[in-house]
């Protein structure tokens, strides 16, 4: 069915799937133009339209009731009414009337059309229209569109500041300007915290990898460094974590020959190696069988300090130990299943050997 003759429009209001029922309500658009419609279709699609249709009239009349939808183009109203009956809207119609349809869907409580319009307008966001869209999103309570507008402003703030829309906001809408600036500040702080968190996790992962390489070097030997009772194999190639392993081997060689390390001297490389030995001792759960130097000594020293009431390691050191242990557990879970099973079998075999030694 099409609009009345006083409005020649090529846009049909209803599809052919709607049964032939009497047109028992008129929708009045801007300019006084009327579109006949079905009362049952409008009432079932929108509770606002239902209340407008069923409101009592002051006088008895045989003419159909009227519903006024003003403030938007009449063709947009026709597209809106067709969506209420057929639940579909073309891309061309969304391009032309997306803004008006979003306002209508919000005003008349049609959530399905509101989601479609919000998505369509989100895909059509530009630097030039983002300020208009964010104002529309606030008026129509469209959070997804509002968030996308905020993100676009954040990513292109220099370009947005040059637009007429932003100048208008600065002059006439200080509340929206404050909301945008607060969002930009909070997002910047969140990104800084995330970068700092990623950097910290990377450091903990590196320390966890260093602990694995230290145990590997002191228990099996690697390249040219190994335990005192085992000669490193001549044909052994570098391990899978060559960069970390090689750096540790250089530190171990220096630590073994440096004279400044006596009494905790002023050698920074030796102090670094000393801290690695201490960190290993803090996370080692088998100090009796451990081949890493000074592991048992650090354990005994920590126990003695705790017995004396000194509290043992300070809180910052304990936090570091927990973070490294957590990073080690996460790295083990991220290993491929086959490799993880091989490592678990290797650890089980070591525990069996240790129990037999005991």
C-alpha positions in Angstrom: 0.0 0.0 0.0 1.3 3.4 -0.8 0.8 6.9 0.7 -2.2 9.0 -0.3 -2.3 10.9 -3.6 -1.4 14.3 -2.0 2.1 12.9 -1.3 3.6 11.4 -4.5 6.4 9.2 -3.1 8.1 6.2 -4.7 8.8 4.6 -1.3 6.2 2.0 -0.4 5.2 2.0 3.2 4.2 -1.6 3.5 5.3 -4.8 1.8 3.1 -7.3 0.0 3.4 -9.7 2.9 1.1 -7.6 5.1 -2.4 -9.0 4.9 -5.2 -6.9 3.3 -6.7 -5.2 6.4 -8.4 -1.8 6.6 -6.2 1.2 7.0 -7.5 2.4 10.4 -5.0 5.0 11.4 -3.3 8.0 9.7 0.2 9.1 10.4 0.6 12.9 9.9 4.1 14.1 8.9 5.7 17.5 8.5 3.7 19.7 6.1 0.4 18.0 7.0 0.9 15.1 4.7 -0.9 11.9 5.8 0.2 8.2 5.5 -2.5 5.6 6.1 -1.4 2.7 8.2 -2.6 -0.3 10.2 -3.4 0.3 13.8 -2.4 -3.3 14.8 1.0 -3.1 13.1 2.0 0.2 14.8 0.7 -0.8 18.2 2.5 -4.1 18.2 5.8 -2.6 17.0 6.0 0.4 19.4 4.5 0.9 22.8 4.7 4.7 22.3 2.6 4.5 19.1 0.2 2.1 20.9 -0.5 4.7 23.6 -0.9 7.5 21.1 -3.3 5.4 19.0 -5.4 4.3 22.0 -5.6 7.6 23.8 -9.2 8.8 24.2 -10.5 11.4 21.8 -12.5 14.4 22.8 -15.3 13.9 20.3 -16.9 11.1 18.5 -15.8 10.7 14.9 -15.9 8.1 12.3 -12.6 9.1 10.8 -9.5 7.1 11.6 -7.3 8.3 14.5 -4.2 10.3 13.7 -0.6 10.0 15.0 1.7 13.0 14.5 5.4 12.3 13.7 6.9 15.7 13.0 10.4 17.2 12.8 11.8 14.7 10.3 11.4 14.4 6.5 8.2 12.7 5.4 10.2 10.1 3.4 12.1 9.2 6.6 8.7 8.6 8.3 7.7 6.3 5.4 10.9 4.3 5.8 10.3 4.1 9.5 6.7 2.8 9.0 7.8 0.3 6.5 10.4 -1.0 9.0 7.7 -1.4 11.6 5.8 -3.7 9.2 8.5 -5.5 7.3 11.5 -5.3 9.8 14.0 -4.4 7.1 15.8 -1.3 5.8 18.1 -0.9 2.8 21.6 0.5 2.9 20.6 3.3 0.6 17.8 4.3 3.1 20.3 4.1 6.0 22.6 6.4 4.0 19.9 9.0 3.5 17.9 8.8 6.7 20.1 7.0 9.2 20.2 10.0 11.6 16.4 10.5 11.4 15.7 6.8 11.8 17.9 6.7 14.9 15.9 9.6 16.4 12.6 8.0 15.5 13.6 4.6 16.9 14.7 6.2 20.2 11.6 8.3 20.5 9.1 5.5 19.7 11.1 2.7 21.5 12.0 0.4 18.6 15.2 -1.2 19.8 15.8 -3.4 16.7 15.9 -0.4 14.4 17.9 1.5 17.0 20.7 -1.2 16.9 20.7 -1.2 13.1 20.9 2.6 12.9 23.7 2.8 15.5 25.7 0.2 13.6 25.2 1.9 10.3 26.1 5.3 11.6 29.2 3.8 13.3 30.4 2.5 10.0 29.9 6.0 8.4 31.8 8.0 11.0 34.3 10.6 9.7 36.4 13.4 11.2 33.9 15.9 9.9 30.7 14.4 11.3 32.0 12.8 14.5 30.9 15.8 16.7 27.4 15.7 15.3 27.2 12.0 15.8 28.4 12.1 19.4 25.8 14.7 20.2 23.1 12.6 18.5 24.3 9.5 20.4 23.9 11.4 23.7 20.4 12.6 22.8 19.3 9.1 21.6 21.1 7.1 24.3 23.2 5.1 21.9 26.2 3.9 23.9 27.9 1.9 21.2 27.8 4.9 18.8 29.0 7.2 21.6 32.0 5.0 22.4 33.1 4.7 18.8 32.8 8.5 18.4 35.0 8.9 21.5 37.6 6.5 20.2 37.7 8.2 16.9 38.2 11.6 18.6 41.0 10.1 20.7 42.8 8.7 17.7 42.4 11.8 15.6 42.2 14.6 18.2 44.4 17.0 16.2 42.2 16.7 13.1 39.0 16.9 15.1 40.1 20.2 16.8 40.3 21.8 13.4 36.6 21.1 12.5 33.7 23.5 12.9 31.9 21.0 15.1 34.6 21.1 17.7 34.7 24.9 17.7 31.0 24.9 18.2 31.3 22.5 21.2 34.0 24.7 22.7 31.7 27.8 22.4 28.3 26.3 23.3 28.7 22.9 24.9 31.4 22.9 27.6 30.0 19.8 29.3 30.6 17.7 26.2 34.0 19.2 25.8 34.8 18.2 29.4 33.5 14.7 28.8 35.7 14.3 25.7 38.8 15.6 27.4 38.2 13.4 30.5 37.8 10.3 28.2 41.1 11.2 26.4 42.9 11.6 29.7 41.5 8.3 31.2 42.4 6.4 28.0 45.9 7.8 28.0 46.4 6.8 31.6 45.0 3.3 30.9 47.4 2.9 28.0 50.4 4.0 30.1 49.4 1.5 32.8 49.0 -1.2 30.3 52.4 -0.5 28.7 54.0 -0.4 32.2 52.3 -3.7 33.0 53.5 -5.3 29.8 57.0 -4.1 30.5 57.0 -5.5 34.0 55.7 -8.8 32.8 58.5 -8.9 30.2 61.0 -8.4 33.0 59.5 -11.1 35.1 59.5 -13.5 32.1 63.2 -12.7 31.4 64.1 -13.4 35.1 62.1 -16.6 34.9 64.0 -17.6 31.8 67.3 -16.7 33.5 66.4 -19.0 36.4 65.7 -21.9 34.0 69.0 -21.3 32.1 70.9 -21.1 35.5 69.6 -24.4 36.6 70.3 -25.9 33.1 73.9 -24.6 33.2 74.7 -25.7 36.7 73.0 -29.1 36.4 73.9 -30.2 32.8 76.4 -27.6 31.5 76.0 -25.7 28.3 78.6 -24.8 25.6 81.7 -24.2 27.8 80.3 -23.7 31.3 79.0 -26.5 33.5 79.2 -28.0 37.0 82.6 -28.6 38.5 82.3 -32.4 38.4 81.1 -32.6 34.8 83.1 -31.7 31.7 81.0 -29.8 29.1 80.6 -31.8 25.9 82.7 -30.6 23.1 80.0 -31.2 20.5 77.2 -29.7 22.5 75.5 -26.9 20.6 73.8 -23.8 22.1 70.5 -24.4 23.9 67.1 -23.1 22.7 67.5 -20.0 24.8 70.9 -19.1 23.5 70.8 -15.3 24.2 70.0 -15.7 27.9 72.2 -18.7 28.3 75.2 -17.0 26.8 74.8 -13.9 28.9 74.6 -16.0 32.1 77.7 -18.0 31.1 79.6 -14.7 30.7 78.4 -13.6 34.1 79.4 -16.9 35.7 82.9 -16.7 34.2 83.3 -13.2 35.5 81.9 -14.1 38.9 84.3 -17.0 39.3 87.4 -14.8 38.6 86.5 -11.3 39.8 88.4 -10.2 42.9 86.1 -7.3 43.7 83.2 -9.6 44.7 84.8 -10.6 47.9 82.8 -9.1 50.8 80.1 -7.8 48.5 82.4 -5.4 46.8 81.7 -2.8 44.2 81.5 -4.9 41.0 78.1 -4.4 39.4 78.3 -7.6 37.3 79.1 -9.7 40.4 76.3 -8.0 42.3 73.9 -8.9 39.5 75.0 -12.5 39.6 74.7 -12.5 43.4 71.1 -11.4 43.1 70.4 -14.1 40.5 71.7 -16.7 42.9 69.6 -15.3 45.7 66.5 -15.2 43.5 67.0 -18.9 42.5 67.4 -19.8 46.1 64.1 -18.1 46.9 62.1 -20.1 44.3 64.0 -23.4 44.6 62.0 -26.2 46.3 64.8 -28.8 46.3 67.8 -27.1 47.9 69.3 -30.4 49.1 69.8 -31.7 45.6 70.2 -28.4 43.8 73.4 -27.9 41.8 73.2 -24.1 41.7 76.0 -22.5 43.8 75.0 -20.8 47.1 71.4 -22.1 46.9 71.5 -23.9 50.3 73.5 -21.1 51.9 70.9 -18.5 51.0 68.2 -20.7 52.3 69.9 -21.2 55.6 70.6 -17.5 55.9 67.0 -16.6 55.3 65.8 -19.1 57.9 68.3 -17.8 60.5 67.2 -14.2 59.9 63.5 -15.2 60.3 64.3 -17.0 63.6 66.0 -14.0 64.9 62.9 -11.9 64.3 64.3 -10.0 61.4 61.4 -11.0 59.2 63.6 -12.6 56.6 63.3 -11.1 53.1 61.7 -7.7 52.8 58.2 -7.3 51.2 59.6 -6.0 47.8 61.8 -9.1 47.4 58.9 -11.4 48.3 56.8 -9.6 45.7 59.5 -10.1 43.1 59.7 -13.8 43.9 56.0 -14.2 43.6 56.0 -12.4 40.2 58.8 -14.6 38.9 57.1 -17.8 40.1 53.9 -16.7 38.4 55.7 -15.8 35.1 57.4 -19.2 35.3 54.0 -21.0 35.7 52.5 -19.0 32.8 55.4 -19.8 30.5 55.2 -23.5 31.3 51.4 -23.5 30.5 52.2 -21.7 27.2 54.5 -24.5 26.1 53.3 -27.0 23.5 51.6 -30.0 25.0 54.3 -32.5 23.9 57.2 -30.3 25.1 55.4 -29.7 28.4 54.9 -33.5 28.9 58.6 -34.1 28.2 59.6 -31.6 30.8 57.2 -33.1 33.3 58.6 -36.5 32.6 62.1 -35.1 33.1 61.2 -33.6 36.4 59.5 -36.8 37.6 62.6 -38.7 36.6 64.8 -36.3 38.6 62.6 -36.7 41.7 62.8 -40.4 41.4 66.6 -40.2 41.2 66.7 -37.9 44.2 64.6 -40.2 46.3 66.8 -43.2 45.4 69.9 -41.2 46.4 68.2 -40.4 49.7 
